[in-house]
Amino acid sequence: MKNHYWYQMYLDDLPIWGIVGEMEEKEFYIWTHKKLEIGYNGNQIIDVNLTSEGKTKLRLGEKLAFSYEVTWKKSNLKFEVRLDTSK
């Protein structure tokens, strides 16, 4: 995707990819709100999903506020197969 900027991070060894921002018609935008949905089984993290919101135009010298939210969802998936992409 041309003009899209991404990052990768990990939560409990699970990869997460997120979008930093993008360029449209010579203007730059950044996503300022992240939503994490974390699946768990007992006390173990099973999966994680990240979405980005709050597309904000970048302006020289302007301060930005960043925020995030986390939602936990119960899962029946076993920890031992959480990295199996064929599930």
C-alpha positions as CSV (number, residue, x, y, z in Angstrom):
1,M,0.0,0.0,0.0
2,K,1.7,3.1,-1.2
3,N,1.8,6.0,1.2
4,H,0.8,4.0,4.2
5,Y,3.1,3.6,7.2
6,W,3.0,0.5,9.4
7,Y,4.6,-0.8,12.6
8,Q,4.9,-4.3,14.2
9,M,4.9,-5.1,17.9
10,Y,4.3,-8.2,20.0
11,L,2.0,-9.0,22.9
12,D,3.0,-12.3,24.7
13,D,4.9,-13.4,21.5
14,L,1.8,-12.7,19.3
15,P,2.6,-10.3,16.4
16,I,0.5,-7.2,16.0
17,W,0.6,-4.9,12.9
18,G,-0.7,-1.4,13.1
19,I,-0.9,1.6,10.8
20,V,0.9,4.7,11.9
21,G,-0.5,7.0,9.3
22,E,-0.8,7.8,5.6
23,M,-0.3,10.5,3.0
24,E,-3.2,11.8,0.8
25,E,-2.7,14.5,-1.8
26,K,0.5,15.7,-0.2
27,E,-1.0,15.9,3.3
28,F,0.0,13.6,6.1
29,Y,-2.3,11.9,8.6
30,I,-1.7,9.9,11.7
31,W,-4.0,7.5,13.6
32,T,-4.3,8.7,17.2
33,H,-6.5,6.0,18.8
34,K,-5.8,2.3,19.0
35,K,-8.2,-0.5,20.0
36,L,-6.8,-3.7,21.3
37,E,-9.1,-6.8,21.5
38,I,-7.3,-9.5,23.5
39,G,-8.6,-13.0,23.6
40,Y,-7.8,-15.1,26.7
41,N,-8.4,-18.6,28.1
42,G,-7.9,-18.8,31.8
43,N,-4.9,-16.6,32.6
44,Q,-3.3,-17.0,29.2
45,I,-3.5,-14.7,26.2
46,I,-4.7,-16.5,23.1
47,D,-5.0,-13.9,20.4
48,V,-4.9,-10.1,19.9
49,N,-6.5,-7.8,17.3
50,L,-5.6,-4.1,16.7
51,T,-7.6,-1.5,14.9
52,S,-6.8,2.2,14.5
53,E,-9.1,5.2,14.5
54,G,-8.9,8.9,14.9
55,K,-7.3,9.8,11.6
56,T,-5.8,13.3,12.3
57,K,-4.1,15.7,9.9
58,L,-0.5,16.5,10.9
59,R,0.2,20.2,11.3
60,L,3.6,21.7,12.1
61,G,3.9,22.5,15.8
62,E,0.5,21.1,16.7
63,K,0.4,18.8,19.7
64,L,-1.5,15.5,19.4
65,A,-3.4,13.5,22.0
66,F,-3.1,9.7,21.7
67,S,-5.4,7.2,23.3
68,Y,-6.1,3.5,23.4
69,E,-8.7,1.1,24.7
70,V,-8.5,-2.6,25.6
71,T,-11.4,-5.1,25.4
72,W,-10.9,-8.6,26.8
73,K,-12.8,-11.5,25.3
74,K,-13.0,-15.1,26.6
75,S,-11.8,-17.8,24.2
76,N,-12.1,-21.6,24.2
77,L,-8.9,-21.9,22.1
78,K,-6.1,-23.8,23.8
79,F,-2.9,-21.9,24.5
80,E,-0.8,-24.7,22.9
81,V,-2.4,-24.1,19.4
82,R,-2.8,-20.3,19.5
83,L,0.0,-19.8,17.0
84,D,-1.4,-22.4,14.6
85,T,-2.7,-20.3,11.6
86,S,-4.7,-23.2,10.2
87,K,-7.2,-23.1,13.2
